[in-house]
Each structure stands twice: as C-alpha cells, then as structure tokens.
C-alpha cells in the first residue's frame, strides 16, 4: 500500500503502521530491489545488528518471510487467471496424461496464488522458484512427478502456445 500511495506522507504512514505491527512480533522489514522486482523481506529483529543481518544469528531461515511487491499480475483478475491456467492443465491432461497434468496443476496454483499470472507469463526466475522451492515444499510430488516436472513445465508452455523461458 505504501508503494501505491498518492503522496509521501501517506506512504510514510503505511510504513510506520507496518513497522509498529512487526514490532509486536519483534520482526523487522526491508525492501530488496533486484532485477526490477521488489521483495518485502521480513525477519526476526534478533538477526540484525546495526542495520545488517548477521548470518551467525540465524538458526532457522524458515522464520523469514518474503513477499513479492513487483512482478505480479493484477490480483483483482485472479479468477480469470485461474480459469485460464486450469484450461492449460486440462489441455496438458488431454495431450500428455495425468502425471504431467498433476504437475501443471501445481504450477497453476503457484502462478495464480503467488503471482496472479497466467502460467505462460512466468519468468525464468519464477520458474526456478517454482521448481526449486515451491514444488519441493508444497506439492509433495511422487517420484514419477518429480522426474517429469521440467517436461511438464514445457508441456504447459506448449499448451499456451508460448516459448518456455530458459530456466
């Protein structure tokens, strides 16, 4: 909300409110700007000394939270994006079977819920995030699905008639 505020005072008020809420949980926030994408990074204040995160103070990286602030689609169009992505799942099921469709279903969840994007709009970095992080933490793929994941992503882009990024 601060990034979309009309004036600086409004943005400052949103940031102050965020900081007050985070202080209740002894967390701190910063915005990481990289590759034209901004990410809000939240983590325990105990990790920080003089404004710098001290790696020796980190016991469990799962306590950190990252929220993409840029690079996502329009969340107000989520239902349309989800319907589009489910059509891709159906096409993959029809052309390549249930294993690939199950993988593309997980990809559709990731694209819609995390980025509010059609599958074919995912970037190479987002696809790496999907394969390296999201799918391993959230999907509990069986051995057959895990072995087919990269091919399933290619089939999803083929079904959308788009070239898959080199990820």
Order of alpha helices (4+ residues) and beta strands (2+ residues): alpha-beta-beta-beta-beta-beta-alpha-alpha-alpha-alpha
